[in-house]
Amino acid sequence: MRIDDLRPSSNVDDRRGGLGGFGPHIAMGGGGLGLIGVVIIAMLFGVDPSQLLNGMDQGGAPSSQYSQEGQQQGPRADDPAFQSARRIVGSAEDVWTPILQQKGVQFSPATLTVYDTETPTACGEGQSAAGPFYCPGDNRVYLDLSFFNELANRFGAPGEFAQAYVIAHEYGHHIQNLLGTFERHGGGGSGPESDSVRRELQADCYAGVWAYHANAQFKILQDGDVEGGLRAAAAVGDDTLEKETRGYVVPDSFTHGTSAERVRWFKRGLAGGDMDHCDTFSAESL
C-alpha cells in the first residue's frame, strides 16, 4: 500500500503511555463488539471476560478524566503504525468531504484517539480487549494500536491495507453519524437480520467506498492489498469468531455479520465507490 502521498490528519489525540480512567463502563459505540463480542475478543486476547463485563452498561460519561501523567517519552515501537493511521484518517477526511457535500451534508471530522489498554470515552470506559470502536457521543475513533498485531498474528490479516480497512470501517460509522443513520438505526440488537448487523455491514461498504476514492485520488493500492483487506473483513465475521472460540455458531448472537457478508459489502463499496449502493437497511438479502 502506498501512503506517502496521503495527508496526515491533525485531528488526533495521542493518549499512548497515559493513564486510563479504570472505571466500570465498557465503551459501546459503533463497531464496539457488544456483550458476545467482548467475551469473544477477551478470550482471543487472553483477558478474563469477567473483568471486562463487571458493571458493563450501554453508555454513561467517562468515569474519570484522562491523565497525561506517566506518558512515555521517546520513540515507541508502534510509532510507524500511529503515523500510518494518521494518514489513513487524513485520506478519509479528504475522500468524504466532497462526497457528503454533494449530498448537501456538512462534513466535520472525527478525532482519531490512540491509547494503551483503556481510556475514558463519552460512551463509557474504552477497553482495548473489545477492539477498535467509534463513539458517536464524542465523534472519536478509538484505537489501541496493539490491535494491529492481533490482526496480523491471530487473525491472519497482516499489512497496511488490512489496518486501513479497520480504520475506514470505524470512520464509516462516523459518516453514519453525520448522516443521522447511526441514531435512526441505533436500536442494535442481535441476530443475522438485526439493525446492528446492518449498521456494521454498511460501515464495511463505506470502507470500500473510501478505498475506491482514495485509490482514485492517491493511487494507494498495490498488488495484494485488496486481498489483505478481504482477509481482514473475513477474519472478524461473527461466524468465524464464534467458531474459533466456541467451536460452533449461534446466529442469534450476531452483531456484525458473517465473514461472507462482510467481504461482500466491502467489495460492493470498493466496486464503484458509490455510497448509495451501501443501503444495507433496505436490502432484502445481506
N, C-alpha and C positions, 0 to 999 in steps of 0.2 A: 504494500500500500504506500502510495506517495502522499506525504502530508506536509512536505516542506513549504508548499505554496499556500497552505491554509493559515488563516489569521488566528493567532491565539486569542481566546476570549479574555476580556478583562473582568468579566462577571464571575469571579472566582473567590471562594472563601476557603483558604487553606488552613484546616484545623489539625493537620497531622502533628503528632507529638504533643498535642494539648490534652487536657483532662476533660473527659465526658461528664455528663450530668449524673450518671449512676442512679437514675430514677426508676420508677416502677413501670413506665409505659413503653410498649414496643411501638415504633412508628408504623402506621398503617396507611401510607399514601399509595399513589399509583405505582404499580409494579411491586409493591410490597407483597409478600408471599402468602399472607393470611395464616390462620391457625395451622392448617395442614402443612403449608409451605414452610413455616418457621420450624416445625418439627422435622420435616424432611431435610432442610438445609442444615439445621443444628446437628442432625445425625451425620450428615455428609462431612461437616466441618469438625466433628469431634467435640461438639458442645453439648452439655447437658440440657435437653429441651426444657426441663422443669425450671431451670434458672431463667430462661427467656420468657416462659409463659406465666410465671408467677406474677399475678396482678395485671395481666395484659388486658387492655381495653382498646376501644376504637378511636382513640384520639386524645385530646387534652393538651394543655400547654406544656412546654418543656418543664421538666421537674426542677431544673436549676439552670443558672446561667453558665454558658461555656466559659472556661478559663484558659487564658493563654499561658498560665504558669506551667512550667515543666516542658514547654515546647522545645523540641530538639533543634540544635543549631548545626549548621554544616550540611553537606550533601547527604542524601538518602538513596538507598537502592531503588526506590520507586520514583525517583525524580523523572526519569525518562517517560514513565507511564503517565505521570502528572502532566508533563508538558504535552504529551500526545493527546491526553484528554482535553486539555485547554484548546488545542487546535480543532478537535472534533466538535467541541461546543461552539467555537468561533464559526466553523463552517455551517453548523446548524442554524446559527443566527443569520448568516448570510443567505442561506437557502430559504428559510421560512419567511423572512421579512417580505420579499416580493410576492411569494405565494399567497400569504394572508392579505396583503394589500390589494391584490386582485379580487379578493372576496370581500373587500370593504372592512376588514378586521385589522385593528391596530395591533402591531406586534410589540410585545415587551419581552425582554429576555428572562430566562430562568438563570438562577445562580448555581454554578457547579460548586458543591461543598464536599471536599475530600476530608476524611477523618480516619482515625485509628480506633477500631474496636467499637466505640459507642459515642454518641453525641446527642445533645438535646435538639429537638425539632418542634415545629408547630404541630406536628402530627403525633407527638409522643417521643419516647426515647428511641433514637436510631441505633440499631444493632447490626454490626457487620455480618453476623451469622444469618440474618434474614436476606442478605444480598442487596444490590443496588435498588434504590426506590426513589420515587418522586413524591414530594409533599405539596399538595395544592394549597395548603394553608400559608406557606411562605414562598411558594414558587421556586423551590430548590430541588435540584437533583443531588441526592446524597450517594456517595460512593467511597467505600473503603477500597483503596487500590489493590489490596491483597486479594480481592476477589478475582482479579485477572490471573493470578497464579492458580487459583482453583479452576478457573475456566479452562486453562491450558492443561493442567495436570490431572484433575479429576474428571472434567467433562470432555476432554479431548478436543478442545477448540482453541488452539494457540493462535497467535498472530494479531497484528494491529487491527485488522478489519473485523475480527471477531469481537475485539474490545470496542471498536467503533459501533458495531451493531448494538451492543448492550447500552451504550450511552445514547445512541439515536433512538432506541426504544423508549428509554426514560424521557428523553426530550419530546418524544411523541405524546407522552402523557401531558406535557406542558402545553402542547398545541391543542390537545383536547380541552384543557382547562381554559385556554384563551377563547376557544370556540363555544364554550359552555357545555360541551359534550360530557365532560368529566362529571359535572354536577348533575346533569339530567339523567345520567345512567350510573349514578353513584350508589344505587341500591346494592350492587355487587351480588352477594350470594355465591353459591357454588353449583356446580353441575355443568355438563357439556354444552348446554344452551343458555347459560346464565349471562346476565349483564357483565359480570366480572370477566368471564372468558371473552365475550365480545369486545369489551374495552381493551383487554390485553392484546387481542389479535389485531385490533385497529392500530394500536401502538406499534406492533410489528410491521404492519403495512406502511405506516408513516416512516418507520426506519428505512424501508425500501424506497420510499419517495425521496427521503434525504439522500440515500446513496445514489439514486439516479441523477439528481440535480447536482450533487457535489462532484460526481464524476464528469458531468457535462461541463461544469464550470471550471473545475480544477484538475481534471484527469487523474483522479486518485487511484483508480482500480488497476491492479496488476494481475498477472496470471495467478490463479489460486485464491484470490481474495474473496470472490463471491462464494466459493466452496467453503471457505473458512467461516463466513457469515452464516451460511446454511447449517454448518455443523453446530455453531453456537445456538441457533434457533432450535434445532432438533434436540440439543443436549438438555435444554431447560423446559421441554414439554412435560406436562403433568404426568402422562403415561410413562415416559422414560424415567422420571424421578421416582415415581411410585414403584416401578418395577425394581429399581436399584435398591430402594430402602425397604420396601415391604415384601417384594417378590411377587406382587400381584397389583392389579389396577382397580381403583374404585372411582368410576366416572362421576358419581355424585359429589365427590370431593374436589373436582376440577375447578381451578380458578384462573388458569392461564391458557388452556387449550392443549391439545395433543401436539406431539412433535411434528406430525404431518401437517396439522393446521397452521402451526407457527411458521413452518417453512413455506407453505402455500401462500399465506398472506404477505409474508416478507417479499416473496418473489412477485406477487401481484403489484406491490408498490414499486418494486425495482423495474418491472417490465416497461412502464411508461411514465412513471413519475407523476401520475395524476391522483391527487388525494381524494377526488370524487369516487374513485374506484375502491376506496377503503371503507365503505359503509357496511361494516360488519353487523350493525344493529338492524339493518333491513334485509340482510342476507338470509335466504331460506336455508341454505346449507353452508356450514363453515368449513 
